[in-house]
Amino acid sequence: MLLDLTLRREMSRNFGGAFTVLFTVVITLMLIRILGQASDGQASPQDVFLLIGLTALSYLQIVITLSLFLAVLLTFTRMWLDSEMTIWRTTGVGRLRLMISVLRFSWPILLLIAALTLFAWPWANQQSTALRIRFEQRSDISRVAPGQFRESASGKRVFFIDKGAQAGGVAHDIFIRDDTSGQTVLITARSAQVQRIDGQPFLVLSNGNRYAHTPGQANYTITSFDSLDMRLDATIGLSNVADNKTGPVNWLTQPNRNVPTEYLFNPAIPNWLGELSWRLGVPLSAALLALMALPLASGSVRTGRAGSLISAILVYLIYFNLLNVLQGWISEGRVGFTSGFLLVHGGAVLLLLLLLMRGNGWLHRLWPVRARSGAHA
């Protein structure tokens, strides 16, 4: 039908434009954040682009949901402002027919949102966690960026490597503060290199001095050395996920966002039910928001394009904040999964019905009746 073709073409164009802008903003923010983490020694510089890709994949369903909402909203706002919607309505096209057209356009996008939320979201979070843990498990010295002070994984050592070091695997001009032995030990060395001795990582320091001080005493011990071996931390993070083991994973030790969806259907673990409510709620909210955009756009006749857009964004923000609140409440055991899920999404359905009734004038027709009844009484 001509209506479906017209709507599909314009909504596709608006969806593409909204997605491009929103995804660019997300990628930019992720790039700034992850580059900052890499410069602070919290992430490997070699994994920056992989982490950006995984993080973007994690939040892709949110970007697509908002893009779909804006696509429907902008399409019908334009049609109302140009009186095109008035023409369609005079030909007998009602709200129900328009909602069917919106769903015909939206269903492939809704399936994509569901797949991203239920499957891609936990997988991407697992991979991001694994990358970060593998970086944390690296030896202390290999995580030190030249020219910056860095703490070891245990928090009991501080390393500094002069700028321009680490050429050929050998670091130059090293400073180390070591509090692992109950003493405060300061070590300076001309060069250092990580080597494995009996399978354990050691930092082999060359041509330096060692200053040892016991807190509460006035004596210092100063030792010059040609070579000094220092055992590095062997940090252990979350097992299996970080080590890529093939054995069973204990998902109870993992963050909720990492747990595969099929494991979340466990009424004995409230945290998992809270995560499940969020994952199921995202695709459902995407469908309801796409339908809400239709009556919200009709308000542009009175408030203009800006007013319609502001009210729609407020609805979106409130809805998604309620999803997060619901997740927290279920995780804390304050509400049950079924009752909380029905409360939030049932409220969204009720809001959709009220918006449709307002657009059809039902509320305006009911109000005078109530007013006259009150006056008669």
VENQUI-V385629 format. One record per pair of residues at least 24 apart in sequence whose ideal C-beta (glycine too) atoms are under 6 Angstrom apart, sorted by the first residue. I is the first residue (numbers start at 1). J is the second residue. D is the distance in Angstrom with one decimal. If there is no record, write none. Layout:
BEGIN
<<I;J;D> <I;J;D>>
END
This chain:
BEGIN
<<4;101;5.3> <7;101;5.0> <8;105;5.3> <10;75;4.8> <11;71;4.8> <11;75;4.9> <11;105;5.3> <14;71;4.1> <14;74;4.7> <14;75;5.5> <15;67;5.5> <15;71;3.7> <18;67;4.2> <18;70;4.3> <18;71;5.8> <19;67;4.1> <22;63;4.9> <22;67;5.9> <23;63;5.4> <26;63;5.9> <27;56;5.9> <30;55;4.9> <41;143;5.5> <41;150;4.9> <44;135;4.5> <47;131;5.1> <54;124;4.6> <54;127;5.3> <54;128;4.7> <57;120;5.7> <57;124;4.4> <58;121;5.8> <58;124;4.4> <58;125;5.9> <60;116;5.4> <61;113;4.9> <61;116;4.1> <61;117;4.7> <61;282;5.6> <64;113;5.5> <65;113;5.9> <65;286;4.2> <68;109;5.4> <68;290;5.4> <69;289;4.5> <69;293;5.6> <69;316;6.0> <72;102;5.7> <72;290;5.1> <72;293;3.8> <73;293;4.0> <73;297;5.4> <73;312;5.1> <76;294;5.8> <76;297;3.5> <77;297;4.4> <77;300;4.5> <77;305;5.7> <77;308;5.3> <80;297;5.9> <80;298;5.8> <80;300;5.2> <80;301;5.3> <81;300;5.8> <95;356;5.9> <98;294;5.8> <99;291;5.8> <102;290;5.7> <106;290;5.0> <110;283;5.8> <110;286;5.8> <110;287;5.5> <113;283;4.8> <113;286;5.0> <114;283;4.0> <117;279;5.0> <117;282;4.6> <117;283;6.0> <118;261;4.6> <118;279;5.7> <122;258;5.8> <122;260;5.3> <125;257;4.5> <125;258;4.9> <126;241;5.7> <126;258;4.9> <129;241;5.9> <129;258;5.9> <130;241;5.1> <130;242;5.0> <133;237;3.6> <133;238;5.7> <133;242;3.6> <134;242;5.5> <136;235;5.6> <136;237;5.6> <137;235;5.1> <137;237;5.8> <139;194;5.4> <139;201;4.5> <139;232;4.3> <140;232;4.8> <140;233;5.3> <141;194;5.7> <141;203;5.4> <152;233;5.3> <153;233;4.6> <153;235;4.0> <154;233;5.1> <156;180;4.8> <183;212;5.1> <183;214;5.2> <184;213;4.9> <185;212;5.0> <186;211;4.3> <201;232;4.4> <202;229;4.9> <202;231;5.5> <203;230;4.5> <203;232;5.6> <204;229;5.6> <270;331;5.4> <270;333;5.0> <271;331;4.7> <273;330;5.2> <273;337;4.6> <274;327;4.4> <274;330;4.0> <274;331;3.4> <277;326;5.6> <277;327;5.6> <277;330;5.4> <277;341;5.6> <278;323;5.8> <278;327;4.5> <281;323;4.8> <284;345;5.8> <285;319;5.7> <288;348;4.9> <291;352;5.8> <292;352;5.3> <295;355;3.8> <295;356;5.3> <295;359;4.5> <298;359;5.1>>
END
